[in-house]
């Protein structure tokens, strides 16, 4: 079992260097007892980085979750992985630039989903983060005239430097809360308990297992994409990160 250390609280997303112990070495990968690497999921790409044992370093090129284990897929063999053995302690380093970009993008996507629901009453059925772009698929057609309003809304929240926080809600309590005000349609798996809720002050409250920025000021300038009509009758809209926001060093 791998402890998902990045989930603990908001500050955990800013941890880029950590110590851990190897518990398994599947072909082409490493499983640790704890990790700050985010495994791909929920539309957010995996973290990249490196693992080091003594003088031996391997590159982490993908991270996936399988049951209770997180697999760090590595590039490097032979002398590069010398010393990698079950029980060995190592140093993990997360590619901070990639991690922070995904954090900025993920928080911006939450705002896009929330403001689209607030403005047009449409819920998000799917979200994807890729490179500098975030897209969401909506349950129905969105009129193009909403896009300038959405951009203005998001820019206003970014400019206001709203704090972003995390709280953990018992599943029984979460299920009793009214669902009418939620911007997403993706159901929570039954085993999720407690529910990790990411909140943007005064703008959004959403269950999420991803990494996010502490303040919307870190998102920076965004640009809206042209809407795309889906075969299902829904609409795909998105945004692009244009310029970084407030600079925040990793922990």
Backbone as CSV, one residue per row, in Angstrom:
resi,resn,N_x,N_y,N_z,CA_x,CA_y,CA_z,C_x,C_y,C_z
1,UNK,0.841,-1.194,0.000,0.000,0.000,0.000,0.875,1.243,0.000
2,UNK,0.526,2.220,-0.831,1.276,3.471,-0.914,0.484,4.597,-0.255
3,UNK,1.104,5.284,0.685,0.465,6.450,1.291,0.478,7.596,0.276
4,UNK,-0.691,8.172,0.002,-0.793,9.283,-0.943,-0.548,10.580,-0.184
5,UNK,0.720,10.901,0.001,1.096,12.021,0.873,0.637,13.372,0.324
6,UNK,0.480,13.485,-0.987,0.071,14.756,-1.591,-1.371,15.129,-1.243
7,UNK,-2.148,14.177,-0.702,-3.551,14.427,-0.390,-3.756,15.111,0.959
8,UNK,-2.776,15.081,1.814,-2.960,15.441,3.219,-3.615,16.793,3.433
9,UNK,-3.057,17.823,2.853,-3.589,19.176,3.017,-3.085,20.030,1.857
10,UNK,-3.417,21.317,1.879,-3.031,22.186,0.764,-1.516,22.295,0.624
11,UNK,-0.793,22.355,1.751,0.659,22.525,1.684,1.347,21.314,1.065
12,UNK,0.712,20.128,1.126,1.335,18.918,0.582,1.543,19.008,-0.919
13,UNK,0.710,19.793,-1.613,0.868,19.944,-3.067,2.155,20.675,-3.420
14,UNK,2.714,21.395,-2.454,3.915,22.194,-2.699,5.201,21.453,-2.313
15,UNK,5.082,20.216,-1.889,6.257,19.403,-1.539,6.830,18.789,-2.811
16,UNK,8.080,19.077,-3.101,8.685,18.583,-4.337,9.823,17.600,-4.083
17,UNK,10.263,17.479,-2.807,11.357,16.578,-2.478,11.001,15.811,-1.204
18,UNK,11.206,14.502,-1.200,10.795,13.700,-0.059,11.610,12.410,0.030
19,UNK,11.553,11.787,1.213,12.177,10.489,1.446,11.108,9.417,1.490
20,UNK,11.413,8.245,0.960,10.475,7.132,0.980,11.252,5.826,0.928
21,UNK,10.519,4.714,1.047,11.131,3.391,1.036,10.523,2.562,-0.093
22,UNK,11.361,1.821,-0.791,10.895,0.942,-1.864,10.215,-0.289,-1.256
23,UNK,8.997,-0.574,-1.714,8.292,-1.768,-1.226,8.136,-2.836,-2.311
24,UNK,8.290,-2.446,-3.576,8.199,-3.412,-4.671,8.860,-2.843,-5.915
25,UNK,9.340,-3.753,-6.777,9.987,-3.362,-8.032,9.367,-4.147,-9.183
26,UNK,8.152,-3.777,-9.605,7.557,-4.431,-10.777,8.364,-4.070,-12.024
27,UNK,8.246,-4.833,-13.109,9.014,-4.542,-14.330,8.834,-3.092,-14.777
28,UNK,9.958,-2.380,-14.900,9.929,-1.002,-15.392,9.388,0.012,-14.410
29,UNK,9.259,-0.360,-13.134,8.662,0.578,-12.193,9.142,0.410,-10.770
30,UNK,8.687,1.317,-9.929,9.022,1.311,-8.509,7.757,1.636,-7.722
31,UNK,7.492,0.871,-6.658,6.389,1.150,-5.746,6.987,1.565,-4.406
32,UNK,6.509,2.681,-3.863,7.031,3.229,-2.609,6.012,3.099,-1.486
33,UNK,6.503,3.216,-0.237,5.581,3.177,0.891,4.791,4.479,1.021
34,UNK,5.327,5.573,0.455,4.642,6.865,0.435,5.137,7.648,-0.762
35,UNK,4.303,8.539,-1.288,4.729,9.327,-2.446,4.033,10.671,-2.491
36,UNK,4.761,11.641,-3.035,4.182,12.946,-3.348,3.952,13.091,-4.851
37,UNK,4.299,12.066,-5.629,4.018,12.079,-7.062,2.520,11.850,-7.272
38,UNK,1.901,12.700,-8.097,0.487,12.534,-8.388,0.316,11.521,-9.516
39,UNK,-0.455,10.437,-9.288,-0.723,9.477,-10.365,-1.844,9.994,-11.260
40,UNK,-1.741,9.780,-12.557,-2.747,10.286,-13.500,-4.140,9.849,-13.071
41,UNK,-5.088,10.774,-13.147,-6.461,10.450,-12.779,-7.314,11.683,-12.658
42,UNK,-8.616,11.523,-12.868,-9.531,12.647,-12.732,-9.294,13.741,-13.758
43,UNK,-8.648,13.387,-14.881,-8.362,14.381,-15.910,-7.032,15.074,-15.734
44,UNK,-6.359,14.872,-14.588,-5.073,15.526,-14.337,-3.928,14.590,-14.708
45,UNK,-2.936,15.094,-15.465,-1.788,14.250,-15.857,-0.929,13.886,-14.649
46,UNK,-0.131,12.834,-14.810,0.778,12.393,-13.760,1.951,13.351,-13.617
47,UNK,2.491,13.392,-12.401,3.743,14.109,-12.183,4.900,13.346,-12.809
48,UNK,5.956,14.068,-13.136,7.223,13.490,-13.568,8.288,13.913,-12.566
49,UNK,9.486,13.334,-12.700,10.564,13.714,-11.793,11.643,12.662,-11.781
50,UNK,12.199,12.384,-10.586,13.283,11.407,-10.489,13.286,10.739,-9.117
51,UNK,13.938,9.569,-9.061,14.160,8.829,-7.822,15.652,8.546,-7.720
52,UNK,16.201,8.708,-6.503,17.654,8.530,-6.338,17.951,7.660,-5.126
53,UNK,18.799,6.650,-5.343,19.350,5.838,-4.266,20.863,5.985,-4.335
54,UNK,21.453,6.671,-3.360,22.897,6.919,-3.405,23.265,7.725,-4.628
55,UNK,24.153,7.173,-5.458,24.577,7.852,-6.687,23.761,7.431,-7.901
56,UNK,22.817,6.517,-7.713,22.006,6.007,-8.826,20.690,6.774,-8.912
57,UNK,20.399,7.296,-10.094,19.184,8.087,-10.309,18.436,7.579,-11.527
58,UNK,17.113,7.445,-11.400,16.267,7.074,-12.534,15.209,8.157,-12.728
59,UNK,14.766,8.300,-13.959,13.763,9.302,-14.315,12.368,8.695,-14.188
60,UNK,11.458,9.424,-13.538,10.060,9.011,-13.449,9.316,9.634,-14.623
61,UNK,8.802,8.788,-15.533,8.176,9.288,-16.759,6.656,9.136,-16.755
62,UNK,6.133,8.403,-15.772,4.683,8.260,-15.645,4.394,7.720,-14.255
63,UNK,3.202,8.007,-13.750,2.792,7.514,-12.436,1.335,7.091,-12.540
64,UNK,1.047,5.869,-12.126,-0.321,5.352,-12.179,-0.667,4.697,-10.852
65,UNK,-1.950,4.570,-10.611,-2.428,3.934,-9.387,-3.119,2.630,-9.745
66,UNK,-2.772,1.565,-9.019,-3.392,0.260,-9.220,-3.795,-0.275,-7.844
67,UNK,-5.089,-0.233,-7.554,-5.536,-0.620,-6.231,-4.978,0.319,-5.187
68,UNK,-4.276,-0.227,-4.198,-3.677,0.590,-3.134,-2.223,0.945,-3.398
69,UNK,-1.712,0.574,-4.567,-0.308,0.836,-4.886,-0.180,1.895,-5.968
70,UNK,0.861,2.716,-5.839,1.185,3.714,-6.864,2.456,3.253,-7.577
71,UNK,2.361,3.099,-8.901,3.490,2.644,-9.706,4.185,3.840,-10.350
72,UNK,5.464,3.995,-10.063,6.284,5.037,-10.685,7.024,4.387,-11.844
73,UNK,6.606,4.663,-13.065,7.268,4.063,-14.233,8.555,4.817,-14.496
74,UNK,9.646,4.092,-14.633,10.958,4.744,-14.690,11.649,4.507,-16.026
75,UNK,12.560,5.426,-16.345,13.457,5.274,-17.486,14.873,5.206,-16.926
76,UNK,15.549,4.138,-17.225,16.894,3.947,-16.670,17.048,2.526,-16.178
77,UNK,18.149,1.909,-16.475,18.389,0.532,-16.046,19.882,0.334,-15.848
78,UNK,20.261,-0.864,-15.444,21.674,-1.160,-15.259,22.278,-0.277,-14.183
79,UNK,23.357,0.438,-14.519,24.064,1.270,-13.536,23.181,2.393,-13.005
80,UNK,22.202,2.843,-13.821,21.322,3.926,-13.373,20.454,3.510,-12.195
81,UNK,20.111,2.220,-12.129,19.228,1.744,-11.063,19.968,0.908,-10.019
82,UNK,21.284,0.983,-9.999,22.072,0.255,-9.009,21.674,0.701,-7.597
83,UNK,21.408,-0.237,-6.726,21.018,0.102,-5.364,19.520,0.108,-5.152
84,UNK,18.752,0.041,-6.259,17.297,-0.017,-6.140,16.894,-1.447,-5.774
85,UNK,16.476,-1.624,-4.543,16.067,-2.942,-4.070,14.970,-2.771,-3.034
86,UNK,14.166,-3.791,-2.857,13.068,-3.728,-1.897,13.613,-3.433,-0.504
87,UNK,13.019,-2.430,0.148,13.456,-2.022,1.477,14.412,-0.852,1.481
88,UNK,15.010,-0.538,0.317,15.962,0.572,0.254,15.244,1.916,0.376
89,UNK,15.892,2.871,1.041,15.352,4.226,1.129,15.873,5.050,-0.036
90,UNK,15.041,5.974,-0.498,15.446,6.803,-1.635,14.944,8.230,-1.469
91,UNK,15.434,9.092,-2.349,14.982,10.485,-2.407,14.166,10.664,-3.677
92,UNK,12.950,11.165,-3.528,12.107,11.466,-4.670,12.079,12.953,-4.939
93,UNK,12.136,13.325,-6.205,12.081,14.734,-6.598,11.028,14.903,-7.683
94,UNK,10.049,15.738,-7.407,8.974,16.008,-8.352,9.369,17.183,-9.248
95,UNK,9.105,17.063,-10.544,9.327,18.169,-11.482,8.374,19.294,-11.089
96,UNK,8.922,20.301,-10.390,8.082,21.343,-9.817,7.382,22.186,-10.884
97,UNK,8.063,22.530,-11.949,7.466,23.371,-12.989,6.226,22.684,-13.583
98,UNK,6.339,21.380,-13.861,5.193,20.636,-14.401,4.080,20.539,-13.357
99,UNK,4.457,20.226,-12.105,3.467,20.098,-11.037,2.691,21.408,-10.856
100,UNK,3.404,22.527,-10.752,2.726,23.806,-10.489,1.854,24.219,-11.667
101,UNK,2.285,23.929,-12.874,1.454,24.227,-14.040,0.135,23.463,-13.957
102,UNK,0.204,22.187,-13.582,-1.020,21.394,-13.450,-1.886,21.879,-12.293
103,UNK,-1.267,22.354,-11.226,-2.019,22.917,-10.103,-2.783,24.165,-10.539
104,UNK,-2.105,25.044,-11.248,-2.747,26.268,-11.741,-3.905,25.923,-12.672
105,UNK,-3.636,24.971,-13.570,-4.626,24.596,-14.567,-5.837,23.918,-13.917
106,UNK,-5.588,23.074,-12.922,-6.689,22.350,-12.278,-7.608,23.308,-11.519
107,UNK,-7.018,24.261,-10.807,-7.848,25.238,-10.095,-8.631,26.101,-11.075
108,UNK,-8.003,26.471,-12.179,-8.706,27.241,-13.207,-9.863,26.443,-13.785
109,UNK,-9.675,25.140,-13.966,-10.756,24.283,-14.489,-11.927,24.216,-13.524
110,UNK,-11.635,24.149,-12.225,-12.716,24.172,-11.230,-13.528,25.464,-11.355
111,UNK,-12.823,26.571,-11.528,-13.520,27.850,-11.680,-14.370,27.868,-12.946
112,UNK,-13.834,27.317,-14.030,-14.577,27.279,-15.289,-15.864,26.476,-15.123
113,UNK,-15.770,25.311,-14.488,-16.963,24.488,-14.263,-17.964,25.204,-13.364
114,UNK,-17.458,25.826,-12.302,-18.341,26.490,-11.337,-19.052,27.689,-11.958
115,UNK,-18.307,28.492,-12.705,-18.908,29.713,-13.265,-19.849,29.359,-14.421
116,UNK,-19.562,28.281,-15.164,-20.475,27.849,-16.222,-21.796,27.385,-15.606
117,UNK,-21.708,26.664,-14.498,-22.927,26.225,-13.812,-23.698,27.423,-13.262
118,UNK,-22.974,28.374,-12.695,-23.618,29.564,-12.120,-24.281,30.405,-13.199
119,UNK,-23.605,30.581,-14.329,-24.102,31.455,-15.396,-25.150,30.787,-16.284
120,UNK,-24.900,29.507,-16.631,-25.751,28.852,-17.637,-26.507,27.641,-17.106
121,UNK,-26.237,27.238,-15.861,-26.929,26.088,-15.293,-26.509,24.760,-15.883
122,UNK,-25.338,24.704,-16.527,-24.861,23.473,-17.160,-23.769,22.826,-16.312
123,UNK,-23.877,21.501,-16.159,-22.919,20.770,-15.344,-21.828,20.130,-16.205
124,UNK,-20.689,19.898,-15.573,-19.540,19.279,-16.235,-19.639,17.757,-16.151
125,UNK,-19.495,17.089,-17.300,-19.512,15.622,-17.337,-18.106,15.037,-17.430
126,UNK,-17.140,15.859,-17.847,-15.771,15.376,-18.000,-14.827,16.571,-18.040
127,UNK,-13.658,16.425,-17.410,-12.636,17.463,-17.443,-11.300,16.836,-17.824
128,UNK,-10.530,17.539,-18.655,-9.223,17.046,-19.096,-8.220,18.185,-19.041
129,UNK,-7.067,17.919,-18.421,-5.958,18.867,-18.404,-4.860,18.325,-19.308
130,UNK,-4.369,19.165,-20.202,-3.322,18.713,-21.128,-2.442,19.902,-21.483
131,UNK,-1.168,19.812,-21.100,-0.251,20.908,-21.396,-0.685,22.173,-20.686
132,UNK,-0.952,23.224,-21.472,-1.406,24.507,-20.916,-2.917,24.664,-21.014
133,UNK,-3.617,23.614,-21.450,-5.052,23.709,-21.723,-5.879,22.865,-20.754
134,UNK,-7.043,23.375,-20.414,-8.039,22.616,-19.651,-9.351,22.678,-20.409
135,UNK,-9.985,21.527,-20.612,-11.286,21.501,-21.279,-12.308,20.813,-20.381
136,UNK,-13.563,21.229,-20.522,-14.657,20.552,-19.832,-15.751,20.247,-20.845
137,UNK,-16.371,19.071,-20.678,-17.530,18.701,-21.495,-18.778,18.990,-20.686
138,UNK,-19.727,19.711,-21.294,-20.955,20.110,-20.623,-22.112,19.217,-21.058
139,UNK,-23.116,19.136,-20.217,-24.243,18.232,-20.454,-25.154,18.673,-21.589
140,UNK,-25.078,19.928,-21.989,-25.950,20.431,-23.052,-25.234,21.548,-23.807
141,UNK,-25.936,22.142,-24.747,-25.346,23.188,-25.594,-25.198,24.491,-24.830
142,UNK,-24.022,25.099,-24.960,-23.755,26.398,-24.350,-23.742,27.470,-25.435
143,UNK,-24.518,28.504,-25.233,-24.547,29.610,-26.196,-23.205,30.342,-26.190
144,UNK,-22.634,30.644,-27.371,-21.319,31.289,-27.452,-21.229,32.617,-26.703
145,UNK,-22.356,33.318,-26.566,-22.303,34.624,-25.900,-21.947,34.532,-24.419
146,UNK,-21.983,33.312,-23.857,-21.605,33.149,-22.449,-20.092,33.224,-22.243
147,UNK,-19.306,32.954,-23.290,-17.859,32.860,-23.127,-17.207,34.132,-22.596
148,UNK,-17.522,35.319,-23.139,-16.919,36.534,-22.563,-17.275,36.715,-21.090
149,UNK,-18.503,36.353,-20.709,-18.908,36.476,-19.313,-18.115,35.518,-18.438
150,UNK,-17.910,34.290,-18.923,-17.152,33.310,-18.161,-15.706,33.774,-17.968
151,UNK,-15.102,34.279,-19.037,-13.731,34.772,-18.945,-13.635,35.911,-17.943
152,UNK,-14.591,36.813,-17.988,-14.593,37.953,-17.058,-14.761,37.474,-15.617
153,UNK,-15.636,36.494,-15.418,-15.840,35.925,-14.083,-14.542,35.344,-13.521
154,UNK,-13.887,34.493,-14.332,-12.669,33.824,-13.876,-11.568,34.841,-13.619
155,UNK,-11.411,35.797,-14.517,-10.385,36.827,-14.333,-10.627,37.618,-13.055
156,UNK,-11.900,37.839,-12.716,-12.230,38.558,-11.494,-11.825,37.784,-10.250
157,UNK,-12.069,36.460,-10.263,-11.697,35.626,-9.119,-10.186,35.527,-9.007
158,UNK,-9.489,35.395,-10.133,-8.033,35.340,-10.131,-7.462,36.643,-9.572
159,UNK,-7.980,37.758,-10.058,-7.492,39.061,-9.614,-7.752,39.336,-8.147
160,UNK,-8.795,38.712,-7.598,-9.137,38.924,-6.192,-8.279,38.079,-5.252
161,UNK,-7.431,37.225,-5.802,-6.536,36.382,-5.001,-7.319,35.614,-3.926
162,UNK,-8.341,34.897,-4.363,-9.162,34.129,-3.422,-8.373,32.937,-2.879
163,UNK,-8.433,32.680,-1.577,-7.754,31.506,-1.030,-8.434,30.208,-1.462
164,UNK,-7.629,29.172,-1.651,-8.124,27.842,-2.002,-7.775,26.916,-0.836
165,UNK,-8.759,26.194,-0.322,-8.555,25.352,0.849,-9.086,23.944,0.617
166,UNK,-8.694,23.042,1.504,-9.134,21.651,1.449,-9.757,21.277,2.792
167,UNK,-10.875,20.584,2.750,-11.440,19.990,3.966,-11.891,18.567,3.650
168,UNK,-11.907,17.741,4.672,-12.297,16.341,4.518,-13.631,16.128,5.218
169,UNK,-14.624,15.697,4.440,-15.987,15.543,4.932,-16.341,14.053,4.991
170,UNK,-16.839,13.556,6.136,-17.277,12.152,6.192,-18.279,11.845,5.088
171,UNK,-18.162,10.672,4.467,-19.009,10.344,3.324,-20.494,10.412,3.682
172,UNK,-20.862,9.927,4.853,-22.261,9.976,5.244,-22.789,11.390,5.292
173,UNK,-21.950,12.309,5.765,-22.349,13.726,5.828,-22.448,14.321,4.422
174,UNK,-21.486,13.970,3.560,-21.488,14.502,2.194,-22.730,14.060,1.424
175,UNK,-23.098,12.796,1.580,-24.250,12.271,0.849,-25.561,12.922,1.277
176,UNK,-25.582,13.502,2.472,-26.792,14.161,2.953,-26.903,15.606,2.469
177,UNK,-25.786,16.142,1.958,-25.814,17.519,1.463,-26.589,17.583,0.153
178,UNK,-27.328,18.666,-0.094,-28.073,18.776,-1.362,-27.116,18.820,-2.547
179,UNK,-27.460,18.076,-3.600,-26.594,18.013,-4.779,-26.971,19.044,-5.836
180,UNK,-28.028,19.791,-5.613,-28.516,20.729,-6.632,-27.502,21.809,-6.973
181,UNK,-26.644,22.165,-6.021,-25.698,23.248,-6.286,-24.345,22.800,-6.763
182,UNK,-24.189,21.534,-7.121,-22.896,21.016,-7.547,-22.734,21.132,-9.060
183,UNK,-21.541,21.557,-9.483,-21.320,21.813,-10.907,-20.919,20.569,-11.688
184,UNK,-20.613,19.459,-11.003,-20.164,18.264,-11.696,-21.186,17.147,-11.662
185,UNK,-21.184,16.324,-12.709,-22.111,15.190,-12.797,-21.421,13.840,-12.596
186,UNK,-20.077,13.840,-12.438,-19.358,12.584,-12.269,-19.593,12.072,-10.846
187,UNK,-20.179,10.869,-10.691,-20.477,10.360,-9.350,-19.209,9.948,-8.607
188,UNK,-19.225,10.102,-7.289,-18.107,9.666,-6.467,-18.153,8.143,-6.313
189,UNK,-17.011,7.466,-6.480,-16.995,6.028,-6.232,-17.436,5.732,-4.801
190,UNK,-18.128,4.625,-4.574,-18.672,4.342,-3.250,-17.614,4.196,-2.162
191,UNK,-16.371,3.831,-2.530,-15.339,3.606,-1.524,-14.688,4.895,-1.026
192,UNK,-15.010,6.036,-1.636,-14.394,7.303,-1.231,-14.986,7.766,0.094
193,UNK,-14.184,7.754,1.139,-14.628,8.166,2.471,-13.384,8.361,3.350
194,UNK,-13.134,9.602,3.820,-13.966,10.796,3.665,-13.838,11.414,2.277
195,UNK,-14.664,12.412,2.028,-14.637,13.124,0.756,-13.707,14.333,0.894
196,UNK,-12.737,14.401,-0.002,-11.800,15.538,-0.009,-12.422,16.646,-0.854
197,UNK,-12.730,17.762,-0.220,-13.432,18.850,-0.890,-12.478,20.036,-1.073
198,UNK,-12.314,20.467,-2.313,-11.487,21.636,-2.635,-12.413,22.838,-2.776
199,UNK,-12.113,23.902,-2.036,-12.976,25.080,-2.023,-12.212,26.338,-2.430
200,UNK,-12.786,27.072,-3.359,-12.294,28.397,-3.721,-13.239,29.384,-3.050
201,UNK,-12.715,30.190,-2.172,-13.545,31.063,-1.347,-14.552,31.866,-2.173
202,UNK,-15.815,31.653,-1.865,-16.882,32.402,-2.517,-17.146,32.047,-3.963
203,UNK,-16.478,30.985,-4.479,-16.625,30.684,-5.903,-16.923,29.229,-6.211
204,UNK,-16.408,28.283,-5.419,-16.593,26.876,-5.779,-16.315,25.980,-4.588
205,UNK,-17.007,24.836,-4.563,-16.775,23.783,-3.584,-17.001,22.467,-4.322
206,UNK,-15.929,21.660,-4.440,-16.005,20.498,-5.325,-15.172,19.342,-4.788
207,UNK,-15.717,18.096,-4.771,-14.902,16.949,-4.375,-13.809,16.699,-5.395
208,UNK,-12.579,16.496,-4.926,-11.456,16.367,-5.858,-10.255,15.759,-5.152
209,UNK,-9.543,14.888,-5.861,-8.336,14.281,-5.330,-7.075,14.813,-5.979
210,UNK,-7.182,15.952,-6.663,-6.032,16.508,-7.375,-5.254,17.522,-6.569
211,UNK,-4.224,18.094,-7.192,-3.400,19.123,-6.561,-3.832,20.494,-7.057
212,UNK,-3.821,21.479,-6.139,-4.316,22.821,-6.449,-3.425,23.884,-5.821
213,UNK,-3.549,25.105,-6.359,-2.790,26.233,-5.813,-3.452,26.746,-4.530
214,UNK,-2.681,27.455,-3.705,-3.203,28.012,-2.452,-4.061,29.238,-2.685
215,UNK,-3.792,29.941,-3.775,-4.502,31.183,-4.067,-4.764,31.275,-5.559
216,UNK,-5.916,31.816,-5.926,-6.227,31.965,-7.350,-5.261,32.918,-8.041
217,UNK,-4.556,33.748,-7.260,-3.591,34.672,-7.861,-2.480,33.936,-8.599
218,UNK,-2.221,32.677,-8.230,-1.175,31.892,-8.872,-1.560,31.423,-10.272
219,UNK,-2.861,31.439,-10.594,-3.316,30.944,-11.900,-2.750,31.782,-13.032
220,UNK,-2.812,33.097,-12.885,-2.317,33.995,-13.917,-3.347,34.273,-14.997
221,UNK,-2.887,34.789,-16.110,-3.778,35.177,-17.213,-4.258,33.946,-17.974
222,UNK,-5.541,33.948,-18.330,-6.108,32.838,-19.099,-6.759,33.361,-20.384
223,UNK,-6.941,32.456,-21.356,-7.646,32.783,-22.587,-8.661,31.682,-22.866
224,UNK,-9.890,32.054,-23.169,-10.930,31.077,-23.456,-10.758,30.482,-24.849
225,UNK,-11.098,29.199,-24.988,-11.088,28.531,-26.286,-12.469,28.653,-26.941
226,UNK,-12.503,28.466,-28.245,-13.779,28.448,-28.957,-14.553,27.190,-28.557
227,UNK,-15.868,27.282,-28.403,-16.668,26.113,-28.024,-16.740,25.098,-29.164
228,UNK,-16.899,23.822,-28.781,-16.991,22.736,-29.749,-18.228,21.910,-29.430
229,UNK,-19.099,21.746,-30.413,-20.329,20.984,-30.212,-20.026,19.486,-30.274
230,UNK,-20.419,18.757,-29.236,-20.175,17.320,-29.147,-21.303,16.529,-29.802
231,UNK,-21.015,15.325,-30.310,-22.064,14.491,-30.919,-23.216,14.195,-29.960
232,UNK,-22.926,14.204,-28.653,-23.950,13.919,-27.653,-24.954,15.053,-27.493
233,UNK,-24.627,16.203,-28.085,-25.469,17.376,-27.915,-24.928,18.334,-26.875
234,UNK,-23.873,17.922,-26.183,-23.222,18.791,-25.218,-22.226,19.719,-25.897
235,UNK,-21.521,20.484,-25.104,-20.534,21.432,-25.621,-19.225,21.259,-24.876
236,UNK,-18.121,21.299,-25.611,-16.787,21.313,-24.997,-16.249,22.734,-25.028
237,UNK,-15.901,23.238,-23.868,-15.272,24.551,-23.787,-13.980,24.404,-23.013
238,UNK,-13.141,25.416,-23.049,-11.872,25.293,-22.348,-11.164,26.614,-22.211
239,UNK,-10.015,26.536,-21.556,-9.190,27.720,-21.365,-7.725,27.333,-21.483
240,UNK,-6.903,28.333,-21.744,-5.461,28.159,-21.872,-4.759,29.088,-20.898
241,UNK,-3.730,28.588,-20.239,-2.904,29.446,-19.406,-1.997,30.263,-20.322
242,UNK,-2.101,31.568,-20.219,-1.334,32.446,-21.103,-0.075,32.966,-20.416
243,UNK,-0.217,33.399,-19.155,0.915,33.996,-18.443,0.827,33.600,-16.973
244,UNK,1.964,33.216,-16.348,1.921,32.817,-14.938,1.441,33.937,-14.033
245,UNK,0.907,33.551,-12.893,0.460,34.515,-11.897,1.514,34.705,-10.837
246,UNK,1.084,34.851,-9.586,1.999,35.055,-8.477,2.963,33.897,-8.378
247,UNK,4.239,34.206,-8.164,5.268,33.173,-8.045,5.328,32.660,-6.624
248,UNK,5.171,31.349,-6.491,5.214,30.719,-5.170,6.244,29.599,-5.208
249,UNK,7.278,29.663,-4.341,8.290,28.604,-4.352,7.742,27.312,-3.762
250,UNK,8.261,26.171,-4.196,7.828,24.903,-3.602,8.279,24.797,-2.168
251,UNK,7.667,23.894,-1.406,8.049,23.705,0.000,9.390,23.001,0.087
